[in-house]
């Protein structure tokens, strides 16, 4: 069972109104009421991008207990104040205009191409802009690197009993606001990967 | 210089800089709203990073503040009725690359001296100002921004309450243009000036309880 966590922001409400993404999740959990949920019934928890950091900090022990029970936790977007252990986040200037410049590019490279996510996601699907990057822990697998060697998307199966998936990408925000065409195929790819994993 | 509150959840995009704070902008954590006295501020900017259900649950706080002559500048893509007489946000059917933001003639100084091109484009990309509009506005509201189809995108309403409501259809016009190297850079400071001017005007007319 897949749960997804929201903060009830306008773009998040519009994302959840999108029928085409309802198959991504089974239940929606609100961060304001997070302490009231029984997380044991979920196999995967997805944290939407742009959730209140103070509320996430208050949920930290619940989320650590969840992932250490062998479950999968997926975190989208920025990681401020080191709110979740092991995640090394660094801000960067946002290059949102590379695609309107002649010959413009936003260099990034797929890694570990055999990862099952890549059956459903292409490099193009992940390439719009980013607000920062990660230094994955030793033993974690980066799936998307930028030229300085830092990661925009990694999977960590070594730091916890479960699996931590972290990406700087913010598809819920862009789908909810209705711009960045790549955000939809990217999130459909993630959804298909997660649902395929469920059947195995 | 009276402080202006900047309301949002705590995320990267709502954190203030030293420059913001020097201008008298103060971060007001959304979930602290029930515990503060809004009359301590010249005005309240409500960002697009707010939980609307929470605001609806605490609508009486905003209503009381407006009754006292308060100034609220909403930049939220509203979908719940937490702010007096502000209609729901609608996504524009015009593709962002084709949508033209138009500054209407007005006595309001919010967009004074700002070139339309500079709020239509950021580094050659269109769509930052707003991706939506309001389907309807209060009867006596003054429309400040429209698009080429004529729909209202930003307006000021001085009649529905004792206070002043600026309502913008999305996008944080305080932060989005603050680092641009053109006339749009002035927008953030002019926004704070407008809010403070409204507070003084409302105070002089006896609207405020301060």
Interface residues (C-beta under 8 A of the other chain):
Chain A: X7 X8 X9 X10 X11 X13 X14 X32 X50 X51 X52 X53 X54 X55 X78 X80 X91 X96 X97 X100 X101 X131 X177 X178 X179
Chain B: X9 X10 X11 X12 X13 X29 X30 X31 X48 X49 X50 X51 X52 X53 X54 X76 X77 X78 X79 X89 X91 X96 X122 X123 X124 X125 X127 X131 X170
